[in-house]
Every structure is written in C-alpha cells, then in structure tokens.
Amino acid sequence: MRKGIHPENYRMVAFKDMSNGDVFLTKSTANSKETIDVDGVEYPLIKLEISRTSHPYYTGKMKLVDSAGRIDKFKSKYAKFKK
C-alpha cells in the first residue's frame, strides 16, 4: 500500500437519522461542528436525512416525505388545468 495517500484522522463519529432519531457509530473522517453524547461519551455528530433504518428499500415500508409542501404547491399550480 502506498504511504501518504490515506487520511490519518479516522475517528469514531455518530451519524443521526433525523427522520426517526436513530444514531449509529462508525469511523469516519467527516468534519462536524456539532457533538452528541452517546452512552456517556461525546462524539462528533453528522446529521442524515435518510439511513438504513428509514429507507423504504431496507424497511419494506413506503413513506411519503413532503418536504416544504411540494405536493400542495404542485396541486395549486396545476389546479387551473383540472376540468
């Protein structure tokens, strides 16, 4: 393996799924200004919108996520074309 091409700052980081609150720990080089306390230990926090615990492919459940009222905006925009 070549020396000097891999990052040196691997550390434990907490990833939090914001849709369901699930937190998991893994090694990462991702930077974060926020921290979270997990089992009495403080870790850097990376927030995720979706993870394996909330993704429909892995859970088998379809879930409609309407961020910022996109469906309502679409319906109101095209309501004038409805017969």
Order of alpha helices (4+ residues) and beta strands (2+ residues): beta-beta-beta-beta-alpha-alpha
